[in-house]
């Protein structure tokens, strides 16, 4: 009986879910085989009929609720994940050269890193920006910088992800106006802004405004893009930094999804229908070293989000139920000692992300514990992804580890642990209240402390750190590290001085006054921000207007 039920469900999936996708996007070949000639079916299913009922309820088919096995029925058989390399440094001109290099090497999506002044809403000539301009990312002060950053890059053809949070609305506005100047319709733009301010209060610290003002801006972006930029991912709800701060895998799931719940609730309180913005929510996860747990983590998060959106928020559009996510390998696992060993760590983590069903992936470079990635190291990191896609055979099978006793058990147990944490957060009144009470921060701090203890007592082994050390010249040889030219800061300041001298200062003043009024009256600020960047108002000027309206957040205040 159960076996017949499974077969009937398989036939229904092939007809109703798989076939429409194949008609729209045919597979590159009809048959997928191993090197020994063994054929892979479109999906592997349990052979033990006694588990069929549980399988249909808890695991299901790829491309169908609860999406445990992946959000698309063909996954990488149709096309591989988007291969991104997170990059940005110095001036827009220098970063642009790196982007052209990466695209020539086979990158299929760009991920932009911004310097700290840009992240914190300060222009490059602000006193607090001194010695930080262009250091950990590219410096962007105005539309002029955005024009240089994407010079020669076809925005309508390349998916662009921007890792920016407190000033996400400004960077999005700059990108939209740049596209407009090139005659590219906003509906044709594909990409993502991180726009996840809650995790800044939890784990990272690049916040500007208090949570209420920050959430107001986030929902303004949801509302605006649902009408004007329909293919743009309006947020990338990030567990990456939560994990980098020291959380466990279960905490990463729980705190990330709890942030997601808070964003959905904030948008609904603004009167937005969940299916108007739900399909454009995206996520960003870390991929750590514990291989099987990481694979299970992604499967558990996918299943949980589908259920949250369906049962808690009443979403009906299947796209609203799909947890689409980008993955980055774990920067915190990289070591300055024996840097080439980081290639192995990154490869293991990247494979776990792929087996977990990621939609896009960034692989860290082996030298990132020492400096920003060199060109050689960035190329090798990209080649790691290309080998996985072209040579490993894992793209030929949908959810290859699905059905593994261990992976299914870990998926269930991670889900249960994460659900317990979300229940605690709900009991506190939601994620914003939990952050105010310091709950996720304390949980992460305690987890990080336990991990550090395990390193120091030898229970947790890190090759080259507390085991298999090598002090020889070969192990500690100097690498050609990337250095940011200090002259870049002076050059950026000269650009700003020239911009302010040549732009229409009356138009800038008027645009900033209009923005101030929109913020004060509760109107959506995106149209006013766009108008301001059109006349070359700077990122710092726009941020200062909003600081006056929303206030500035101080930790512990």
N, C-alpha and C positions, 0 to 999 in steps of 0.2 A: 504493500500500500504506500509506504513512505517513498520507496524507490520510484513508483509510478508518479507520485506527486512531484518528485525532483525532476523526472524526465519531462513531465508536462510543463513545469516551471521553466525548464531550459528551452523548450520549444517556444514558449510564449516570449521569453527574453529575446531569442533570436529573431522572432518575427516583429515584435513591437519596439524593441530597444536597439538591437544590433543592426538590423536591416536598414532602417532609415538613415543611420549614420554611414553605413557602407555605400548607400546610394548617393549621399551627399559628398562623402570623401572616401573614395575607393582606397583600399590598402595597396601599398607599393608592390605586393606580390600575392598570389593566391594561396601559396602554401609556405608555412614556416617550418623549417626542419633543423635538427642538430647536425653536427658534422658527420654523425653516423647514419644520417638519413631518417632519424626518428621524427615523425611529424608531431607538431604541437597543435592541439585543438584550439578553437577560439577561446575556450575557457576550461580550466580543469575543475572538476567537481569531486566531492567525496565518493569513494567507492563502497563505503560501508553504509548500507541503507538505514542502519539504526541511528545514524547521526543526521539523516537528511532533514528531519523536521527542525532540529535546532539550527542547522545550517541555513535554512531558508529564513528563519526568524532573525538570527543574529549576524549572519555574514552576507548572504544574498549574492546578487550578481553585480559585476562592474557596470557602472552607469545607472544603477537603480538604488533607490532607498533601501537600506541606510548608508549606502556608499562605502561600506567597510573595505571593499576590494578595489575602490577607485571610482573617480567621478565620471570617467568616460568608458564606454563598453570596449573600446579597442586599445585604450591607453597608448603606450609607445609604439604599438604596431602601426598606428596611423601616422604618427610623427613623434620624434623624440621630444623630451622636455626642452624648454627654452634654456639655452646655455648663456648665462650671464657672467660677466666678471665685474665685480664692484670696483670702480676706479674713479679717481678724481684727485687732483693735487695741484698746488701752485695756482697759476693763473688759468683763465679759460682757454687761452691759446695753447698752453702746454697740455691741459687735459684733453683738448680736442685732438691733438696729435696722437695721444694714447688711444682714444676711441677709434680713430681711423685705423690704427695698428690692430686693435682687437677685432674689428669688423673684418679686416683683411685676413685674420687668422682663423675666422670661422665662428666668432661670437654671433649669436642670433638675437641678443637683446642687451641693451646697455643698462648698467646700474650706476647712478651718479652718487659719489660721495662728496659732501660739502664740508667746508672748514667750520671750525667752531663759531667764529663770528657770524657766519651765515645762518648756522643753526640757532643761534641765540638772538637773532634780530639786530645785529650790530653791523654798521658799515665798516669797511676796512680801515677807515681813518679814525674810528672811535678809539678813545684811550684804552678801553678794555680789550680791544682787538690786537693791541701791540704784541708782536712776536708770535701771534697765532694765525696770521693771514696765510692761507694756502697750505697749512702744515698737515692737517689730517684729512683734507679734502680740498675741493676747488673753491676759490673765493668768488661769490656772486653778489654784486651790489646793485645791479640794475639790468634793464633790458639790453644794454650795450654788451654786458658780459655774457648774457644768454645767447646773443647773436654770435659772439665769438666761440662759445662753447660748442654750439651745434653747427658751426660753419661746414657746409659740404655734406652734412648727414641728412638723408631723406627721412624726415619725421613721419611721413605717411607710410613708410615701409619698415621702420625699426620700432620695436617695442622698447620704451624707455621707462625705467623705474628710478624714482628719486627718493633717496633715503633722507627724508626731511620731515620734521614733526611740527614744532611750534610755529615755524614759518612756512608750512606746507601750502597755505593759501596763496602766499606771495609767489612761491616758485611755480605753482600750477598756473597762476595768472601770467607769469613771464613766459611760460611754455606756450600757453594758448595764444598770447599776442604774437609771439614769434611765428607760430603756425599761420596765424591770420595774415601777417605781413608777407608770408610766402604764398598766400592764396590756397592754403590747405584747410579744408572744412574740419571743424572740431569733431564732427562725428566720425571722421576717418582716423583719428588719433587713438593709438593703443598704448597703454602703459599704466603705471601705478605711482601714487604718492603714498609714503608710509603713513603720515597723518595720524599716528597713534600716540596721543599725548599721555594717556593714562600710564603707560609703561615707563614714561619718563619720571613720574613721581615715585614709581616702584623701584626702578633699577638703574636708571641711566643719568638723569639729572639735567638734560637740556630743555628745561621748561622755561616759559616766560610768564604766562598768565596763571592765575588761580584756576582750579579745575572747572568751575562753572563757565568762565569765559572761554577756556580752551575747548570745552565741549560745544559751546555755542558755535565756534568757528568750524569745528569738525562737522556739525550737522548742517551748517551753511554750505559746506562743500558737497555733502550728500545731496542736498536739495538742488543745488545749482547744476551739478553734473548729471543728475537723473534726467534733467531737461535738455541740457546743452551739450554734454560730452558723454553720450550713452555707452561708449565702449571703454571708458576709462575706469580703472579700479580706484575707487575713492578713498580707500584705506587699506593698509597692510597691517593687520592687527598682529603685533609682534611678540612672540615668545622668545625670540633670539636673545635679546638683551637680558631677559629674565633668567635664561639658562646661563648666559655668560657671567651673570652676577653670582651664580652658585646654586641655583635651584636644582631639584631633582627633575626627572622626566615627567613624573606625575604632577609636580607643581607647575612645570612649564605648561602642560595641557590646561590645568585648572585655572591658572591666573590669566592665561591668554584668552580662554573662552569666556571667563568672567568679564574681562575687558570688553570682549565682543558683545556680551549681553548688555553691558552698560551703554555701549554705543547704539545698539538697536533700541533700547529703552529711551535714550535721549532723542533719537530721531523720531520715534513714535510720539513722544511728548510734544514734538513740534508739529504733529499732524501728518507726518509722512507715512504712507502705507508701506508695510514691510516689503512687499514685492516690488515696490518702486525703487528701493535702494539695495535690497538684499542680494540681488544677483551680482552686484559690483563690489561686495565685500570680499577682501582677500586676506590671507594670513601669511605670516613669516615665521618659520621655525628654525631652530638650531638643529644640527645633527652631530651628536656627541659620539663617544668612542664605543659605548656598549651596544654592539651591532644589533643583536636581536631585540633588545629593548627599544632601540630607536625605530626599527621597522614597525614594531607593535605600537609605538607611540603615535605614529602618523595614522595608523588604521583606527586606533581608539578615538583620536581627536576628530577624525572624519565622521565616525558613527555618532559621536556625541553631538557635534554641531548640527547634523541633520535632524536629530531628535529634538534638540533645543529649538531650532527654527520652526519645526513642524508642530510640536506639542506645546511649546511655551508661547510662541509668537503667532501661530496660525498661518505660517507661510504656505502658499499653495503652488507658487511657481517652482518647479524642480530646481531651477538655477539658484534659488534662494537657499536651498538645502545643501548645496554642494560646498564643501570646504576646499576652496582652491588655495594652494599655498606655494610660496617660494621657500627654498631651503638654502642656508649657508652652512658650510662646515664650521666646526667649532674653533674660533680663534683662541679661546682660552686654553685649548689643549696643545697649542703649538709651543715648542721650546726653542730657546736661544741656543741651547746646547745641542750639538749634532743636528743642525737645521735640516739636513737632507732626510732625516727620519720623518720629518713632517710630511713628506710626500706620501709615505705609507699611511700615516694617520688620516690624511685628507682623502686618500683613495678609499679606505675602509668606510669613512663617513659618507662619502659621495655615493658609494654603492648602497649603503643603508637607505639613503634618501630616495634613490631610484627604486629600490625594492619596496619602499614605503609609499610610492606613488606621487612624488612631487611634480608640480607643474613647471617649475623652473629651478635652477640650481646655480649657486656660485661656489666655486672651490677656492679655498684660501691658498695663497702662495707660501712656499716653504720658508721664505725669509721674513714673514710678517711679524715674527717675534722680535725682529731686529730693526725693521724699518718698513716704510711703504714698499709695496712689491716692485721689484725691478722688472724690466721688460722680459727678461729671460724667465724669471720665476712665474710671472703672469701667464706666459705662453705655456709653460709646463702644466700649470694648474688647469688651463683650458684643455690641453691635450689629454689630461686625465679624464675629463668628461667625454671627450671624443672617442677615446678607447672604450669606455664603458658602452657608449651608444653603438659603435661600429664593430667592435670585436668580441665583446663578452657574451652576446646572445641573450642577455636579460631583457632586451627590448622585445623579443619575440613572444614573450609570455606575459599575460596579464596577471598581476599579483602573484608572482612565482612562489612566495612563501605562504600564501593562503592555504589553510588546512594543516599546516604544521602544528603538531600538538603543542609545542613550546610557544610558537608565535600566537596562536589563538588563546592560549592561557594567559600569556603576558598582555595581550590586547584587553582581555576581560579584566585582569587585575589592575592594570593602569587606569582603565575606565572607572572602576570602582573607587580607587584612591582619589582620582580627580573629582568624581561626583561628590565624595565626602567633603572635599575642600570647597567646592562651589556651594554646597548646602550650608557650610559655615558662613561663607561670604553673604549668601542670601539672608541668613539669620541676623547679620550685622546691618542689613539695609542696603546691600549692594556693594559693588566694587569701589565706588567713590568713598562711601562711608568706611569701608574696610581699609582703604589707603589712608584716610584721615586717622584711623585708629592704629595704623602701623602694622596691621596683620600680615599682609603679604611680604612686607619688608622684613619683619622678624622671622618669618618662616624661611625666607631665602638666606638670611644671615646665619640662622642655625644650621641649615643644610650646608652652606659653604664652610662653616666651622667644622662640622663633622667630616667633610671631605678633606679638609686640610689636616685634621688629626690623623685620618687614615693614611695620608701621604707620609706624615712624619713618623708614624709607628710602623710603616712598611706594609700595611694591609693592602694599600692601593699602590700598584707599581706603575711608575712612569719611566719608560726607557730613556736612559741618559741623564735622569735626575736622581732617582733613589735606587736605581739598579742599572747595571750594564753601562756604567760611566766609562768614558774614554778621554783621557787628557792628552792624547797624542796630537801632534801637529795636524795630522790628516783630519781628525775629528773636529778640531777647533779652528781650522783655517779660515782666513778672512774671506768673506764674500764681497762682491761688488755691490755695495748697498746704495740705494737711491737717496739722494740728499736734495732738499728743497733749497734753492738759491735764496738767500736773504734779500736779494735785490728785488724779488717779486713783490714784497710788501710796499716798497717805495714806488714801484711801477703801478701797483694797484691804486695807491693814493693819488698818483698823478692822473690816472684815468678818471678818478672821481672828481678831482678838482676841475679837470677839463669839462666833464659832463655837466657839472653844476654851473659852469661859466657859459656854456653854449646852449643849454636847454631853455625852454620857455618857462621862466620862473613863475610867471603869473598863472599859467595853466597848471603847474605843479601845485601851487598854493591852493587853487580852486578845487583841484581833485582831492587833495588831502582834507579840505574842509568838508567836502561831500562825503568822504569816507567817515569822518568824525561824526557827522550827522546820522549816517546809516547805522553806525555802531551804537550811538546813543538811543536811537529810536527803535532798535530791535529789528531793523531790516536786514536782509541777507547782504553781507558785506562783499561777496565775490564780485558783483558788477562794479562796485566802487573801487575795489583793489585793481581790477583789470583796467579801468579808466586811468587810475593813477600810474600804473606801470607803462601804459601807452605813452604818457608824456614824460617818461623817464624819471618818475619819482623813485627814490632808492628804497631798498629793503629796510634800512634802518629808519628812514623817515616814516614809512608805513607802519612799522612796528611801534614806533614811538607814539603815533596817534592812538593805536590800540592799547598801549600801556596806560595812557591817560584815561581811557574808558574802562578797561577791565582790571587795572591794577597789575602788580607784579608779585609773583609767588615767591615766598621765602620759606625755605625748608624749616619746619618746626614752628612756624608762626601761626 
